[in-house]
Amino acid sequence: MGLLCPSCGMNRGERLHRSAVLPLLVLLSTALCAHGCPQSCLCSSQTVKCQNQLLDAIPPSLPANTKSLFLTGNTISRIGADSFPTRLDQLTDLYLSGNELEFVDAMAFENFPNLQRLDLSNNQLQNISDRAFPADSKLQLLNLSSSFSNHSSMEMVLGFLRHGNLLQLTSLDLSNNQLLILPNGVLTNLSSLASLTLQNSSIITIYNGTLTVPPLRELDLRDNSLRSLTASMQAELSLKPLLRVWLAGNPWRCDCLFEDTLEWLRNSTQVVDMKNLTCAEPKALRQQQLLVLEPTSLKCSNEMEGVLETSYVFLGLVLALIGVIFLLVLYLNRKGIKRWMYNFRDACRDHMEGYHYRYEINSDPRLANLSINSDV
């Protein structure tokens, strides 16, 4: 019986030592398995940093308890379902900026069910799959600043916003991109979007209906190419009284057509930086603050006169060209025209002689009787 109990021959101190060491070894082994840090990465608590390591792929093994993952400053050009094979239930923050990233394929973030913040800024994106995010995505913040390779790829890249299962997205950063105009309906399915940043994106206008669906509370339109606000845009902004708008740095054209925009800007309580808005044109009003701009100074007379003068000159040139062409046609057909004029003259002469002959007959009774007798 004694042989069946390996600890029977041990004294009490040895048994206590073994009972204390074994749990520590088990915990240490578990910790090493759970917190194994990939090569070229730094791991601290639940944060993994693999930054500026010239990585062209995601490290194959990441700690299972990772909450924040930094992969910035590498050369990862494409990510997909195979990039993150391990499910990371605790991951909430993922940073992939500055990677020359071009393609985000289907199911790329499928193993991140609790991902809340995603940074894809400073890349060269050409396409993001509509199925890159899980159906129940919990993403709240998406940074796409300086992320488009060119303007032509913008429509394709932003297409995923229409079908990307981002119903919980509250903040979207599209700053520093050559957008010009937001694609129609791009924000339709972002029913929770509260903050939209479009700073320095060359925006010239916003389509009617673009801002209708999202419950926006913050809209940053600074440093774009807005010259005025269309009536439809004013109406959409007015429908969201709690919305705060930033508009500084736009080249406002303060002419006679700007009066409606100026009135709306002054009466609206939504424009946060109204005191920083200045005219860019005309030259006489450059750097003039809109807040103190007098409506009587909004004129178009000089410019309209210049436009009319240019129009008259252009019309004169067109008429002169038509005249030259007409004269050229006459010159090239001068012989035919001369022949036609002679024929027309002879025809008119014969016709007039016939009228003259009949007139003489009718006016002389003798010739009239002679004509009647000759008929008999």
Secondary structure, 3 states (H helix, E strand, C coil): CHHHCCCCCCCHHHHHHHHHHHHHHHHHHHHHHHCCCCCCCEEECCEEECCCCCCCCCCCCCCCCCCEEECCCCCCCEECCCCCCCCCCCCCEEECCCCCCCEECCCCCCCCCCCCEEECCCCCECEECCCCCCCCCCCCEEECCCCECCHHHHHHHHCHHHHCCCCCCCEEECCCCCCCCCCCCCCCCCCCCCEEECCCCCCCCCCCCCCCCCCCCEEECCCCCCCCCCHHHHHHHHCCCCCEEECCCCCEECCHHHHHHHHHHHHCCCECCHHHCEEEECHHHCCCEHHHCCHHHCCCHHHHHHHHHHHHHHHHHHHHHHHHHHHHHHHHCHHHHHHHHHHHHHHHHHHHHHHHHHHHHHHCHHHHHHHHHHHC
